Amino acid sequence: MANISYKDAGVDIDAGNDFVENIKDDVKSTFDKNVIGGIGSFAGAYELPTGYKEPVILSATDGVGTKLMLAIESGRLDSVGIDLVAMCVNDLICNFGTPSFFLDYYATGKLVPADAQKVVKGIAQGCKLSECSLVGGETAEMPSMYKEGDFDLAGFAVGIAEKSEMDRVRRVKAGQSIIALPSSGVHSNGYSLVRKLFFDKLGMSLEDDFNGKPLIDTLLTPTKIYVKEFKENKDKIVALAHITGGGIVENLPRMLPPHLKAIIKKDDIKVLPIFEFMSQYVNEEEMYRTFNMGVGMTLIVEDKDVDEICRNTGGYLIGHIEEGERGVDLI
């Protein structure tokens, strides 16, 4: 019987090595002064920043969901890495953590180095937008797990917070205002419903016109990263909520104490065209429980700071906090 190799089994070690070599420049471009060592060790090393009295390490993990299927189908892989970073770091800042470093996991049936390199380039771009370092990752080639052309992504962000600043819920009071930071689009939630509506129910294609450009351009718009807005306005933010799966109605209450509720004026929300279109086929309650509706992040702030924070962030007022059972009233 003839000998067989790992390559015969579907795993190309040389291709993996070439891929690692090709992404080094993109990865190194994200490094800051706290990164210790380089690429190729068994673990990424990051020196804890100074200046914290009681530093707490925070972590967050997420993926891109079925938005990834649209990227694979269209062959447009350059922005899903930004989505991956965004979904993690936008969660970190809600606990007042400053993102420090990021790691990724790329799993595929057969590694195509050129495609994987595009993905990592996007991850590096997301890290730059988040002002954090890409210190490590893993590429897994598993031909028996994924069909040809498929891959999946997972991301892991680590940040640091001051312990005394982490509990935002206790700072929320009746009379405070709620500001919406605009989303860039659908972000990375609800794509199973998006695909079901546009492609199964309506029979549209990726290149069909939507609002003056191909539909795929709108659907693959990367998730907005809010780290800089957080850092620049941190001293005036009472609390934040990342509006992901579950929408405003399920995410905003996560920053409220049991005796307070959020009053949101629906007419004040600047709903994006993609959501206006989908609302013709999906009932309103389902839309608000699934999508961000144009609001990527909500900030609770003191009334006196509303105008300044809106100027600094491009946000706008959508509601306020009042006494009542924890939840969201859409009026």
Backbone hydrogen bonds, N-H to C=O, Kabsch-Sander energy under -0.5 kcal/mol:
donor,donor_aa,acceptor,acceptor_aa,energy
9,A,5,S,-1.1
10,G,7,K,-1.5
11,V,6,Y,-2.2
12,D,10,G,-0.5
13,I,11,V,-0.8
16,G,12,D,-1.8
17,N,13,I,-2.3
18,D,14,D,-2.5
19,F,15,A,-2.3
20,V,16,G,-2.1
21,E,17,N,-2.0
22,N,18,D,-2.2
23,I,19,F,-1.3
24,K,20,V,-0.5
24,K,21,E,-0.8
27,V,23,I,-2.5
28,K,24,K,-2.9
29,S,25,D,-1.5
30,T,27,V,-1.8
31,F,28,K,-1.4
35,V,32,D,-1.5
36,I,45,A,-2.5
41,S,38,G,-0.5
45,A,36,I,-0.7
47,E,34,N,-3.3
56,V,161,A,-2.8
58,L,56,V,-0.5
58,L,159,G,-2.9
60,A,157,A,-2.2
62,D,155,G,-1.6
67,K,64,V,-0.9
68,L,65,G,-1.7
69,M,66,T,-0.7
70,L,66,T,-0.8
70,L,67,K,-0.5
71,A,67,K,-1.6
72,I,68,L,-2.4
73,E,69,M,-2.6
74,S,70,L,-2.2
75,G,71,A,-1.1
76,R,71,A,-1.2
77,L,75,G,-0.9
82,I,79,S,-0.8
83,D,79,S,-1.5
84,L,80,V,-2.1
85,V,81,G,-2.0
86,A,82,I,-2.8
87,M,83,D,-2.5
88,C,84,L,-0.8
88,C,85,V,-0.8
89,V,85,V,-2.8
90,N,86,A,-2.3
91,D,88,C,-0.6
92,L,88,C,-1.7
93,I,89,V,-1.9
94,C,91,D,-0.9
95,N,92,L,-1.7
96,F,93,I,-2.0
97,G,92,L,-1.7
98,T,160,I,-2.6
100,S,158,V,-3.0
101,F,158,V,-2.0
102,F,133,S,-2.8
103,L,156,F,-2.3
104,D,136,G,-1.2
105,Y,154,A,-2.6
106,Y,138,E,-3.1
107,A,105,Y,-0.5
107,A,152,D,-2.3
108,T,140,A,-2.8
109,G,150,D,-1.2
115,D,112,V,-0.8
116,A,112,V,-2.4
117,Q,113,P,-2.4
118,K,114,A,-1.4
119,V,115,D,-1.8
120,V,116,A,-2.5
121,K,117,Q,-2.3
122,G,118,K,-1.7
123,I,119,V,-2.1
124,A,120,V,-2.8
125,Q,121,K,-2.0
126,G,122,G,-2.6
127,C,123,I,-2.3
128,K,124,A,-2.1
129,L,125,Q,-2.3
130,S,126,G,-1.4
131,E,127,C,-0.7
131,E,128,K,-0.8
132,C,127,C,-2.5
133,S,100,S,-2.4
135,V,102,F,-1.7
135,V,133,S,-1.0
136,G,102,F,-0.9
138,E,104,D,-1.8
140,A,106,Y,-2.9
140,A,138,E,-0.5
141,E,139,T,-0.5
142,M,108,T,-3.8
142,M,140,A,-0.7
145,M,142,M,-1.9
146,Y,142,M,-1.4
150,D,147,K,-2.2
152,D,107,A,-2.6
154,A,105,Y,-1.8
155,G,62,D,-3.0
156,F,103,L,-2.5
157,A,60,A,-3.1
158,V,101,F,-2.7
159,G,58,L,-2.4
160,I,98,T,-1.9
161,A,56,V,-2.4
163,K,54,E,-2.2
163,K,161,A,-0.5
165,E,162,E,-2.1
166,M,162,E,-0.6
166,M,163,K,-1.0
168,R,166,M,-1.4
171,R,168,R,-1.5
172,V,168,R,-0.5
172,V,169,V,-1.4
175,G,321,I,-3.2
176,Q,173,K,-1.5
177,S,301,V,-2.7
178,I,319,G,-2.5
179,I,177,S,-0.5
179,I,299,L,-3.1
180,A,316,Y,-3.3
181,L,297,M,-3.2
183,S,294,G,-1.8
189,N,186,V,-1.1
194,V,190,G,-2.1
195,R,191,Y,-2.7
196,K,192,S,-1.8
197,L,193,L,-2.5
198,F,194,V,-2.6
199,F,195,R,-1.8
200,D,195,R,-1.2
201,K,196,K,-2.4
202,L,197,L,-2.4
204,M,198,F,-3.0
208,D,205,S,-1.3
210,F,213,K,-3.2
213,K,210,F,-1.1
215,L,208,D,-2.8
216,I,206,L,-2.5
217,D,214,P,-1.3
218,T,214,P,-1.0
219,L,215,L,-2.3
220,L,216,I,-2.1
221,T,218,T,-1.0
230,F,226,Y,-2.1
231,K,227,V,-2.7
232,E,228,K,-2.5
233,N,229,E,-1.0
233,N,230,F,-0.7
234,K,230,F,-0.7
234,K,231,K,-0.5
236,K,233,N,-2.1
237,I,233,N,-0.6
237,I,234,K,-1.1
238,V,236,K,-0.5
238,V,300,I,-2.6
239,A,300,I,-1.4
241,A,298,T,-2.0
243,I,241,A,-0.5
243,I,296,G,-1.8
244,T,242,H,-1.2
246,G,289,R,-0.5
247,G,244,T,-2.4
249,V,288,Y,-0.8
250,E,246,G,-1.1
250,E,247,G,-0.5
251,N,247,G,-1.9
252,L,248,I,-1.8
254,R,251,N,-1.3
255,M,252,L,-1.8
256,L,253,P,-2.0
260,L,257,P,-1.7
261,K,322,E,-2.8
262,A,327,G,-2.6
263,I,320,H,-2.9
264,I,262,A,-0.6
264,I,329,D,-2.8
265,K,318,I,-2.8
266,K,264,I,-0.9
268,D,265,K,-1.5
269,I,265,K,-0.5
269,I,266,K,-1.4
271,V,269,I,-1.7
275,F,272,L,-0.9
276,E,272,L,-2.0
277,F,273,P,-2.5
278,M,274,I,-1.9
279,S,275,F,-1.9
280,Q,277,F,-1.5
281,Y,278,M,-2.1
282,V,278,M,-1.5
287,M,283,N,-2.1
288,Y,284,E,-2.4
289,R,285,E,-1.2
290,T,286,E,-0.9
290,T,287,M,-0.7
291,F,287,M,-2.7
295,V,292,N,-1.9
296,G,181,L,-2.2
296,G,294,G,-0.6
297,M,181,L,-1.3
298,T,241,A,-2.4
299,L,179,I,-2.6
300,I,239,A,-2.9
301,V,177,S,-2.4
301,V,299,L,-0.5
305,D,302,E,-1.8
306,V,303,D,-1.2
309,I,305,D,-2.5
310,C,306,V,-2.6
311,R,307,D,-2.1
312,N,308,E,-2.3
313,T,309,I,-2.1
314,G,310,C,-2.1
316,Y,180,A,-1.7
318,I,178,I,-2.7
319,G,178,I,-1.2
320,H,263,I,-1.6
321,I,176,Q,-2.4
322,E,261,K,-2.3
324,G,259,H,-2.4
326,R,258,P,-1.8
329,D,262,A,-3.0
330,L,328,V,-0.6
331,I,264,I,-2.9
331,I,329,D,-0.7
